[in-house]
Amino acid sequence: MGGVVRVALALILILLPVSLSPACPPNAGYVGAIYKQGSDLDSLMEFLRVSGISSSMEVGSFNFSPYSDLSYPSIYINLGSYEEGGSVKAYIFPGSSYTLLMVETDTDLSEAPLIYAESLLSGYLNPELIVNVSASPNNWVPPVPLAEWSKLEKGEELSISVYKCGFIYSRLRKPQIERVGVIANDIDYSLSFNVIREAFERRGVEVDYLGSGTRALINAQKYRAVIILGGPKAP
């Protein structure tokens, strides 16, 4: 899907007007996943609080460009930082039918930060319900993932403007997530593991099955991201 999306975006870029401005440094961008899953602020905030992520969460309306006054209600969490010093954020846009998870990324529009965010939120947002993945540089206003989500959730077609300059941040600070662990019993493993592995490996992230029980929890400490399958009574 990613290759098709990027070809389509390149064609759009040729057709869209570009504002006149001086030469610019390389600009980063956004990559986003749309879930065919409704969500709301209260339950999302509660999940983040219980998960221990609430300390890096703020709620508000965020403007995505100095060239535009467009802003949208969202929640964001800090994922890391750019080499230039700015923080890398993951934005969550709740909706009644569709939820957007959109992450800041580098000049190559790497999906690595998105994969990391998906793993953090997998207890709330089901990766199997992702129906759209797209990306665009941060001088495209609004970002393509946000425009795609608005079309699905609200039925609104947002007009995308392309500007010569974007934000200055461009390079993600290493390390990026390269491997995730999965904890599950035999039943949950047979139901879901292959789906999760295929989804992550398509994006260049290795997936290890850690088993279940105490040994699995000990092994999980070596991973930056761990997916735990099963309900509260699962062994």
C-alpha positions, -999 to 999 in steps of 0.1 A, spaced: 0 0 0 28 24 9 43 24 -26 9 32 -42 3 60 -17 36 76 -23 32 75 -61 -3 91 -57 12 118 -34 39 125 -60 13 131 -86 -7 154 -63 24 174 -56 30 181 -93 -6 194 -96 -8 215 -64 2 252 -64 34 260 -45 38 293 -27 68 315 -34 94 316 -6 132 315 -2 152 283 -3 144 259 26 161 233 46 149 197 42 116 192 59 102 162 77 66 150 76 37 130 90 27 94 86 -7 81 98 -29 51 102 -67 52 101 -85 26 122 -121 16 114 -128 19 151 -146 46 170 -130 62 201 -137 90 225 -115 113 246 -126 100 280 -118 63 273 -86 72 255 -73 94 283 -82 66 308 -63 41 288 -32 63 286 -34 70 323 -37 33 332 -9 25 307 15 50 324 16 73 293 -5 101 307 25 121 319 34 128 283 -1 135 272 -18 169 265 -52 177 251 -59 206 229 -61 220 193 -28 218 174 -19 239 144 2 219 118 17 248 99 28 284 103 11 291 70 -24 280 80 -49 287 108 -63 251 105 -64 233 139 -81 202 151 -89 188 186 -65 160 194 -44 142 220 -7 139 216 20 119 233 58 124 231 76 95 214 111 107 211 131 136 196 147 149 164 185 153 162 178 190 159 163 189 193 125 191 187 102 164 202 85 137 180 48 135 187 20 111 180 -14 127 175 -46 108 181 -78 121 166 -109 104 180 -140 98 160 -174 80 162 -165 56 134 -128 61 125 -98 70 146 -66 86 132 -31 79 147 -7 104 130 30 106 139 57 131 131 85 115 111 117 123 91 125 135 56 121 99 43 86 96 57 98 66 78 70 45 93 91 35 123 76 61 147 41 51 136 48 14 143 61 23 177 30 44 184 8 15 171 24 -8 196 20 16 225 -17 20 217 -25 -16 206 -44 -22 239 -68 5 228 -66 6 190 -68 -27 172 -40 -30 145 -63 -54 125 -87 -25 120 -63 -3 101 -79 6 67 -56 33 55 -19 43 58 -6 75 42 21 101 46 31 135 34 58 161 40 51 187 67 48 215 41 15 199 29 -13 215 48 -33 198 62 -13 166 63 -26 139 39 -34 114 68 -56 141 84 -74 148 51 -80 111 45 -94 107 81 -117 138 77 -131 123 45 -139 90 61 -151 102 95 -168 135 87 -174 132 49 -155 164 44 -130 169 16 -101 191 28 -82 210 3 -44 204 6 -20 233 0 17 227 -7 42 253 5 79 255 -4 91 254 32 81 231 61 93 229 97 131 226 102 132 192 119 142 164 96 162 136 113 149 112 139 171 106 169 182 70 171 174 43 181 142 36 162 123 6 171 134 -24 151 118 -53 170 88 -60 192 79 -88 215 45 -106 218 33 -123 250 3 -147 245 -9 -181 255 -13 -208 229 -49 -199 220 -42 -162 215 -10 -170 196 -29 -192 171 -56 -165 167 -36 -134 163 2 -138 162 6 -143 124 -16 -113 116 5 -91 139 38 -105 126 28 -99 90 16 -64 96 49 -54 114 73 -72 91 58 -55 61 71 -23 76 106 -37 84 100 -45 121 108 -80 134 84 -97 158 94 -123 184 70 -146 202 80 -146 239 55 -172 252 35 -167 283 40 -167 321 68 -154 342 97 -162 318 79 -143 291 76 -112 313 113 -114 322 123 -117 285 99 -87 277 122 -64 296 147 -65 267 121 -49 243 111 -12 239 77 -24 228 57 -54 238 23 -66 227 3 -86 252 -26 -107 237 -56 -119 256 -82 -107 281 -77 -101 319 -81 -139 326 -57 -151 300 -27 -170 316 
